Amino acid sequence: MMSNLRYVVVEGPIGAGKSELARRLADYWEVKLVAEEPEANPFLPRFYRNAAQHGLATQLSFLQQRSEKARAMLDGDLLASPIVSDFLFEKDAVFARTILQEDELALYRYIAARLMPEHPVPDLVIYLQASPDVVQKRVAAKGSDYEMSFPEGFLDEVHAAYSEFFHRYENAPLLIVNTDHLNFVDGDEDFELLLRCITEMRGQRSYFNKSV
């Protein structure tokens, strides 16, 4: 891993490929991967079946996971050596605003303010964009039973929420990558292009968009 990048985050909506890219970067740089654990959230399958009933519990379960990881970073265990992560701590607010009712959102924010400690700022955030049509195809190809039963309009709402969030994001250097025509998992050429973009990045914001 490059010496000036000790904490890299890969983010993006469901279906953008953030987990796969984060894993490949960690393997390539030979550093630790700090990943989300959706399988450890017992409310997530229930949320996909009934979002209105299980949204708050799902969100609080993820908040608990991330608060534990933030404390591990603060204690120095996770940041003792470089890491790649497939989630941004501030991302919690994106989903909370999307899936929670107004009264639930107020309660969530109250709990989050007391549960979530301070957390380190990444040296680089890689935001993976994907059009709604591409996301739908990737989710279908993935074949997860409960992910196939998203509430109607959910993917479009998440896509719009991510776009708005990263349009305003200024906390860390940001590389915005349109993934509609990129394959970082199976394609070495695309992965090498991304590595070059990371190496050559200057300033706080850069873009990578590969045309057909």
MIBATI-806573 format. One record per residue (C-alpha): residue in one letter; x, y, z negated. Coordinates in steps of 0.25 Angstrom, whole numbers, plus 5000, padded with zeros to 4 digits. Each point is the difference from the previous one (the first is absolute). Layout:
N
AXYZ/...
***
This chain:
212
M500050005000/M500550145003/S500650064988/N499150125000/L498749925000/R499849924987/Y498550014999/V499349985013/V498449995001/V499249945012/E498650045000/G498850005009/P498549955000/I499649865000/G500449935013/A501250105003/G501049904997/K500750064987/S500249884992/E500749925012/L500950125003/A500350024986/R500449864999/R500950005012/L500750134996/A500349944986/D500549885007/Y500950085010/W500650094989/E500149884990/V499350084989/K498849974991/L498650015005/V499050054990/A498649965006/E498550024997/E499449884995/P498550005005/E499949854997/A500250034985/N498850105000/P498849914997/F499050105004/L500550025014/P499249895007/R498850044992/F500250155005/Y500049955014/R498649934998/N499450124992/A500850125000/A499050094992/Q500049904989/H501549974999/G500750125005/L500450064986/A500549874994/T500849975013/Q500650144999/L500449994985/S500649865002/F500950065011/L500350124991/Q500549904989/Q500949935010/R500650135004/S500250064986/E500849884996/K500950015012/A500250154998/R500449974985/A501049905005/M500650115009/L500150104989/D500749894991/G501049995011/D499849855003/L499450025014/L500850125004/A501449944995/S500249965015/P499350055013/I498649955003/V499050005011/S498550014996/D498749985008/F499250104992/L500150154996/F499550034986/E499250125004/K499249905010/D499149974988/A499350135002/V499749975014/F499249884997/A499450054988/R499450125008/T499549905011/I499449894992/L499550074987/Q498750074997/E500250144994/D499849964985/E500949885002/L501050085006/A500050104988/L500249884991/Y501149945008/R500850135000/Y499850014985/I500649864998/A501150025011/A500550124993/R500249934987/L500549865006/M500950045011/P501350054996/E501050095008/H500649935012/P501250025008/V499950075014/P500449925012/D501250045008/L499249965013/V498549975002/I499749935013/Y498550025004/L499549905010/Q498850055008/A499149915008/S498750035008/P498749944994/D499949915012/V501449944998/V499749994985/Q498849925003/K500749905009/R501149984990/V499149984988/A499249905009/A501349935004/K500549994986/G498849914997/S499850034985/D498649964996/Y499750124991/E500750105008/M499149975012/S498850044991/F500450154998/P498850094997/E499550075013/G500850125003/F501149974990/L501249995009/D499650135007/E499950074987/V501349954995/H500750035013/A499450154999/A500450014985/Y501549955003/S500150105012/E499550124991/F500949964989/F501349995008/H499650135008/R500250074986/Y501149914994/E501350084997/N500649924988/A501049925007/P500650005014/L499049935009/L500249925013/I498649995007/V500049875009/N498949975010/T499949855000/D499049985011/H501049955010/L501149954990/N500349864995/F500950014988/V499849854996/D500349935012/G500750115009/D501550024997/E500050125010/D498950084993/F500749974986/E501350055005/L499350135006/L499450024986/L501449994994/R500650105009/C498850104997/I500349984985/T501550025002/E499850125009/M498950074992/R500350144996/G499150094991/Q498749974993/R499149945011/S500349925012/Y499249925010/F500149875008/N499049975011/K500349895010/S499250025013/V499549885008/
***
